Amino acid sequence: MRSSTWAYMAGEALASLRRNRFMTIASITTVMLCLLVLGAVYTFTCNVAKLAEVAEAQVEIRAYLSPKVDEKALRAIQEQLKQIPGIQSFEYISKEKALERMKQQFGDKEGLLDGIDKINPLPASFEIKVAEPSMLSGVAETVKALSGIDEVDYQKELVDKLLLVTRTMRFGSVLVVVGLGVVTIFLIANTIRLTVYARRKEIAIMKLVGATDSLVRIPLVLEGVLLGVVGGIAAGLINNVVYAYVFKTVSSSMPFIPLVLPQAVNGKVLAITAGAGIVIGMVGSVVSMRRFLRI
């Protein structure tokens, strides 16, 4: 097909959108609202994943050493820890460092610990982080079996509950996104169908005077794509502005809540809403006009 033909069809699509201003505005608004909700849910899902990731990263194994462990035995344990599959990193916490941490936790009441330096009952330990939270139990059992390790603590019940919550959050978020995506496609396709239906007489006349299916279909598909992309971009931009405001507000008032940075998610949201708008506009137009081309 020649470029002049494509230019003509694009011009017809734009002219048709101007002539049918009410349906154009209605369609763009519907697309924008549906994809705005989709973009918001995606942003929320990203933050749920971030929250789960941060929560899981806090989980660690604490292995307490026997008081009888000397420097040679300590080096041997460190070498053994390096060989255990699943251990991402570990840090040795001496008795002195453990006491210093306790003093910091007491804060203004640090004076209650006066004199404890001479006896220091706190044991030395290793703080161990694993590559995957699911590996905690297996790694803990392996570490516990090492010579020189008196006790291993990783709060098994709490960790199991945390992993259950994070898995549920991730799975639930995915279900919401998929379900909302299906609903969005249905609503937008029906909106575009109404637009095509409102022009059924125009399509019938074009067919009666000899217009080919392509000559009728392509301008309508271009219209659907334009409606979809404009609505999608508008939805993405609105979502980005709102999320930037939410991020700034939450970060200043509740800095302990880990949120995804706007610049890390906004580009993806805009790409998703614009891309979804194009695909849905195209598919919706093709499906909606099929019955009107059977003349």
Secondary structure by P-SEA (a helix, b strand, c coil): ccaaaaaaaaaaaaaaaaaaaaaaaaaaaaaaaaaaaaaaaaaaaaaaaaaaaaaaaabbbbbbbcccccaaaaaaaaaaaaacccccbbbbbcaaaaaaaaaaaacccccccccccccccbbbbbbcccccccaaaaaaaaaaacccccccccaaaaaaaaaaaaaaaaaaaaaaaaaaaaaaaaaaaaaaaaaaaaaaaaaaaaaaaccccccccaaaaaaaaaaaaaaaaaaaaaaaaaaaaaaaaaaacccccccccccccaaaaaaaaaaaaaaaaaaaaaaaacccccc
